[in-house]
């Protein structure tokens, strides 16, 4: 069920949500959190599609904030709120509200969002593209337990990691970090097995790929060995090599889908390590609402290295 509201208020939107709930035959609210997406008109479709797919695992109320401030003084003065309420169909068991904020109202999105949050439920804010320098101090960010950014969507992804580090607050995370969860899992499992003393590491990946940088920084911070960052053609991260006194532990993924793990004295084995869609990344982040200490340590560890004259070598020298 879709309900369109023009020049509306938060009270009228809440009434429309109740109406849609009753019309769908499920008056009870079975949602576990509110996901706020802050985007623009051109990018909201892809972000909403990913969030809707993630909501199948985490039933939630999705609020899509689309700011349209206007370019001229007259346009900016014409403050107005239009909304589209969706329930059922592609929204599944959750609820979706598209909020288009016109004129001066676009600068006060938090006042529109606040009355629409699910009572006594966690709030997650996601900026799919441009995020504030300090998400925790953004008016919308202050409403949330978790704040999700995406360095890969910026003009300078590696420099964006430096911004994320300087503005970090507990509850922040970035999808560039979420993308390396499978890599970290496989490498941690490999290091749990018997091996020689670690001497150094090499991480290969596309130039200006923030996930490659974060993986290198995570290894350098955790292993306390020199980590070199090498540039490859991709896609994404292509290989990690851990040099030990027994030989090299190599996790190689040249095609973006299937990796090969080679360890000294053991047969090679294949590992499924496909590049995940945004919906999978958002679903992973919605599984946890506590601060991610591992992300904080990794991104902060790399600040001096991410501000060098060669950003693609952000972790070069690692702990060296």
PyMOL commands that set and color helices and strands:
alter all, ss='L'
color gray80, all
select helices_A, chain A and resi 10-23+44-54+73-77+89-91+103-114+135-137+141-143+151-153+157-166+175-178+181-192+210-223+278-286+293-301+304-307+311-313
alter helices_A, ss='H'
color red, helices_A
select strands_A, chain A and resi 2-5+33-39+60-68+80-87+95-102+122-126+146-149+172-174+198-205+226-231+237-244+247-252+258-262+269-272
alter strands_A, ss='S'
color yellow, strands_A
deselect
rebuild
show_as cartoon
